[in-house]
Every structure is written in C-alpha cells, then in structure tokens.
Amino acid sequence: MSSQEEGGAAAILPGGAVSTDQTNTNNKKIPEIAISVEERDFILSNDDIEKLKSLDEAFEGEQHLKLTAKPLIQKVPSTLCIPKDFRKYFKPRVISIGPIHHGNPALHGSEQLKLRLAAHFVKNIGVEKETLYKAIKMEIGSLKKCYDPKELEPYDDEKLAWMFFLDGCAILQAILQGDDDQQKKLPSKMNIKNDLLTFVYLDLFLLENQLPHDVLRLLTNSNSNGPGEIFMDSIKRFIDNNVITPTEKKEDKQQHEDGLGEAAHLLDLLRKRLVFKTENRGLMEKFDHIFRSIKDSCNYKRTKTHYSTTFRNVKELRSAGIWLKPSS
C-alpha cells in the first residue's frame, strides 16, 4: 500500500529529497527528513550596487546637514502650495530674484527692469562694473552653498554669477529708490512708478525669491567708506520700515545691527529684526514690550520714504484679521 493510501502526505523537496509527516500503523509520527541544498552564488549588478550605495550617500548627507545647520534657499514644500491662494506668499508677482523663478515667462519683463536698476546702481556705487562682477565670480563656489543643489542644476557657474550680479545690483538700487534722504547723496535715481516699486518690495520678502546676503556685501564692500555704506544703511532702514516697532532701546538697536552680518538673506534679516532679544524676556516683559511698541507706532511720524506703502485691498486685509473703520 502506498503512503498516500495510508493517509500520509509526502512532498518533494529541492534536490529530490522527500519530506513526509505520515504516521505508521501504531500512530507514531515518522521523523521529518530534510536535505540541505547549497546556496547558489548571486552576483549583484552595477545597478544594484548603485542603489545600495545611495543609502550611504543619504546617511552621509544627513550627517552633513546636522553639522552645518545652515538654512538653504529652496522651494516651499509642495504640500503648502496646494491651495492656490497660498502661492502668492511664495511666488513673485513682478520681479524674479535668484534661480528658483528665473526664466519664468510670466516675469519676463522683470529682466529689463533689473537691467535698468543695476545700471543705476553701478553709476551710484562708483566702482567699475568689471570689478563688481569679478567679485561675484570669485566667490561663486561659496554662494552656491546657500541653495539646495537641486535648484541650481539647470545653471552653470557662468549663468549663476551673472544672475547673482544682476539681481544683487537690482535689489540694492530698488531699496535705495525708497530712501529719499540717502538718494540725495548719490547722482543717479531711476524713474519708476511707486506702485511698481511697492510690488517689487513685496517680492523681495518671498521665501522662494531670495538672494544670499553675501552677494549684497560683496557688491558694497568694494566701496564701504562711501556709497557702499550708504546702500547698507538703506537696507537697515528698509528692514526697520517693514517692522511694526519703529523705536526701541538703544542697546537693543545696537544688538540688532550687530546681528545683521549673520543673516542668510533679506527675509532672514526681517525675521531677525522681528524676534531679536525676545527669547530671554519674561512673559510680562514681552507683553510690556509689545504694548510700548504699539504706542510708539501710533505716535510715530512717517518719513517721506514709501517702504511701508501697501496695495492690499480691504478683503485681503480683513481675511488676515485686520478690520478698518473710517476716521473722524
């Protein structure tokens, strides 16, 4: 009688080995028999090796980020851009700065605007344009480290150097355009409508529209004792005019100015200006500082500069929690 007929079961193992769990007539289980098979040698392909290598690269990159901890200029996460209304907080309306939105057909007109602004800056700074351009080209390696490498893939060093040079000159001249007192000290002022300049200022504070602050330093350090210092002073006033607290303690202001050199870009400058010396304050001291700031703002006499001009409509202001009523 076969094993199957006795109610047992048999299985064929690799190599012809037989494994069975059949029972004999005395209901005793027959021990299972297994024959080990030698494993075959398996050779990884080059593609497999590259895939596995990517794990090491990812780990090393993570360790590098932890060590440097330097903020990189990059795109806003896609999850924040899903609502269309949010895009206006990241994408420029008038002028592109840096590589992320460079070449956007909708901002094509900004290239001529930047050329005009840059031309006036060169006249005002009093330094040969070749000298200024060389200063950027010599530091292009360190300037590239300020960005997520993915954002720079479409550009070589030549394109990036010209982009940084042109955009940096344009930023400095645009900021000076709104500083009437400083503008009088320099020979060249560009004719530009205030509404267009206001939208340019809004674009300068967008996260995806930033330029390394080192670019501005390189362009102004070549003449730091003259017009270069005027431009950097205009940047400080430009930042201050976009903050609700126009006055502060003298020591606070000095600390703020000392920290300007550590900023990554203009938006980082604004952030540092908003939050400086608040981490160590007690709760009541923070509230007292806020109330004093609001009081100072109400009594603050506006200057002739139009940095703080806004073209937000009433619906946008209301949706942000700002309610208006007619004055007496």
MOKAPE-V691057 format. One record per residue. N is the residue number from 0. SS is DSSP state (helix for helix, strand for strand, loop for the rest). Layout:
N|SS + N|SS
This chain:
0|loop + 1|loop + 2|loop + 3|loop + 4|loop + 5|loop + 6|loop + 7|loop + 8|loop + 9|strand + 10|strand + 11|strand + 12|loop + 13|helix + 14|helix + 15|helix + 16|loop + 17|strand + 18|strand + 19|strand + 20|loop + 21|loop + 22|strand + 23|loop + 24|loop + 25|loop + 26|loop + 27|loop + 28|strand + 29|loop + 30|loop + 31|loop + 32|loop + 33|loop + 34|loop + 35|loop + 36|loop + 37|loop + 38|loop + 39|loop + 40|loop + 41|loop + 42|loop + 43|loop + 44|loop + 45|helix + 46|helix + 47|helix + 48|helix + 49|helix + 50|helix + 51|helix + 52|helix + 53|helix + 54|helix + 55|helix + 56|helix + 57|helix + 58|helix + 59|helix + 60|helix + 61|helix + 62|helix + 63|helix + 64|helix + 65|helix + 66|helix + 67|helix + 68|loop + 69|loop + 70|loop + 71|loop + 72|strand + 73|loop + 74|loop + 75|loop + 76|loop + 77|helix + 78|helix + 79|helix + 80|helix + 81|loop + 82|loop + 83|helix + 84|helix + 85|helix + 86|helix + 87|helix + 88|helix + 89|loop + 90|loop + 91|loop + 92|loop + 93|loop + 94|loop + 95|loop + 96|loop + 97|loop + 98|loop + 99|loop + 100|loop + 101|loop + 102|loop + 103|loop + 104|helix + 105|helix + 106|helix + 107|loop + 108|helix + 109|helix + 110|helix + 111|helix + 112|helix + 113|helix + 114|helix + 115|helix + 116|helix + 117|helix + 118|helix + 119|helix + 120|helix + 121|helix + 122|helix + 123|helix + 124|helix + 125|loop + 126|loop + 127|loop + 128|helix + 129|helix + 130|helix + 131|helix + 132|helix + 133|helix + 134|helix + 135|helix + 136|helix + 137|helix + 138|loop + 139|helix + 140|helix + 141|helix + 142|helix + 143|helix + 144|loop + 145|loop + 146|strand + 147|loop + 148|helix + 149|helix + 150|helix + 151|helix + 152|loop + 153|loop + 154|loop + 155|loop + 156|helix + 157|helix + 158|helix + 159|helix + 160|helix + 161|helix + 162|helix + 163|helix + 164|helix + 165|helix + 166|helix + 167|helix + 168|helix + 169|helix + 170|helix + 171|helix + 172|helix + 173|helix + 174|helix + 175|helix + 176|helix + 177|loop + 178|loop + 179|helix + 180|helix + 181|helix + 182|helix + 183|loop + 184|loop + 185|loop + 186|loop + 187|loop + 188|loop + 189|loop + 190|loop + 191|loop + 192|loop + 193|helix + 194|helix + 195|helix + 196|helix + 197|helix + 198|helix + 199|helix + 200|helix + 201|helix + 202|helix + 203|loop + 204|loop + 205|loop + 206|loop + 207|loop + 208|loop + 209|loop + 210|loop + 211|loop + 212|helix + 213|helix + 214|helix + 215|helix + 216|helix + 217|helix + 218|helix + 219|helix + 220|helix + 221|loop + 222|loop + 223|loop + 224|loop + 225|loop + 226|helix + 227|helix + 228|helix + 229|helix + 230|helix + 231|helix + 232|helix + 233|helix + 234|helix + 235|helix + 236|helix + 237|helix + 238|helix + 239|helix + 240|loop + 241|loop + 242|loop + 243|loop + 244|loop + 245|loop + 246|loop + 247|loop + 248|loop + 249|helix + 250|helix + 251|helix + 252|helix + 253|helix + 254|helix + 255|helix + 256|helix + 257|helix + 258|loop + 259|helix + 260|helix + 261|helix + 262|loop + 263|loop + 264|loop + 265|helix + 266|helix + 267|helix + 268|helix + 269|helix + 270|helix + 271|helix + 272|helix + 273|helix + 274|helix + 275|loop + 276|loop + 277|loop + 278|loop + 279|loop + 280|loop + 281|loop + 282|helix + 283|helix + 284|helix + 285|helix + 286|helix + 287|helix + 288|helix + 289|helix + 290|helix + 291|helix + 292|helix + 293|helix + 294|helix + 295|helix + 296|helix + 297|helix + 298|helix + 299|loop + 300|loop + 301|loop + 302|loop + 303|loop + 304|loop + 305|loop + 306|loop + 307|loop + 308|loop + 309|loop + 310|loop + 311|loop + 312|loop + 313|helix + 314|helix + 315|helix + 316|helix + 317|helix + 318|helix + 319|loop + 320|loop + 321|loop + 322|loop + 323|loop + 324|loop + 325|loop + 326|loop + 327|loop
